[in-house]
């Protein structure tokens, strides 16, 4: 899913680059996570979603 290559700027580091299959798997994972989140938050009323978003923004600041 990734190609490993030496970092030309730092011999100690390795650069990982996703392959086409790796990008496809990432898109599938992203879609599954978005669907799970939608299902989870669909249980909340619109007002509760707004309040949750406000609280999460406060925690992130």
Secondary structure, 3 states (H helix, E strand, C coil): CEEEEEECCEEEEEEEEECHHHHHHHHHHHHHHHHHHHHHHCCCCHHHHHHHHHHHHHHHC
